[in-house]
Amino acid sequence: MKKKKKKKKKKKKMKKKKKKKQKKKQKKLEVCFRH
């Protein structure tokens, strides 16, 4: 069970990283639209 919990935590971290990347992409897109 402890090992399973660790895996879940890692998955959560990856999801957070993905969200951050998406936000960065959105910001870049916004800048593109402004220009």
C-alpha beads as a LAMMPS data file, in Angstrom:
LAMMPS data file: protein, C-alpha beads

35 atoms
34 bonds

1 atom types
1 bond types

-500.0 500.0 xlo xhi
-500.0 500.0 ylo yhi
-500.0 500.0 zlo zhi

Masses

1 110.0

Atoms # bond

1 1 1 0.000 0.000 0.000
2 1 1 2.800 2.391 0.846
3 1 1 4.372 1.823 -2.559
4 1 1 1.037 2.444 -4.284
5 1 1 0.632 5.714 -2.408
6 1 1 4.064 6.856 -3.567
7 1 1 3.147 6.140 -7.174
8 1 1 -0.042 8.189 -6.842
9 1 1 1.945 11.112 -5.441
10 1 1 4.317 10.985 -8.406
11 1 1 1.390 10.999 -10.824
12 1 1 -0.043 14.067 -9.107
13 1 1 3.269 15.891 -9.490
14 1 1 3.353 15.098 -13.199
15 1 1 -0.190 16.433 -13.610
16 1 1 0.843 19.670 -11.896
17 1 1 3.845 20.009 -14.200
18 1 1 1.636 19.506 -17.239
19 1 1 -0.723 22.257 -16.054
20 1 1 2.205 24.644 -15.624
21 1 1 3.418 23.880 -19.141
22 1 1 -0.064 24.499 -20.525
23 1 1 -0.231 27.860 -18.753
24 1 1 3.103 28.858 -20.261
25 1 1 1.871 27.840 -23.697
26 1 1 -1.302 29.871 -23.193
27 1 1 0.730 32.927 -22.236
28 1 1 2.826 32.547 -25.372
29 1 1 -0.334 32.196 -27.443
30 1 1 -1.754 35.332 -25.861
31 1 1 1.378 37.267 -26.752
32 1 1 1.120 35.959 -30.323
33 1 1 -2.470 37.175 -30.557
34 1 1 -1.506 40.580 -29.200
35 1 1 1.106 41.031 -31.908

Bonds

1 1 1 2
2 1 2 3
3 1 3 4
4 1 4 5
5 1 5 6
6 1 6 7
7 1 7 8
8 1 8 9
9 1 9 10
10 1 10 11
11 1 11 12
12 1 12 13
13 1 13 14
14 1 14 15
15 1 15 16
16 1 16 17
17 1 17 18
18 1 18 19
19 1 19 20
20 1 20 21
21 1 21 22
22 1 22 23
23 1 23 24
24 1 24 25
25 1 25 26
26 1 26 27
27 1 27 28
28 1 28 29
29 1 29 30
30 1 30 31
31 1 31 32
32 1 32 33
33 1 33 34
34 1 34 35
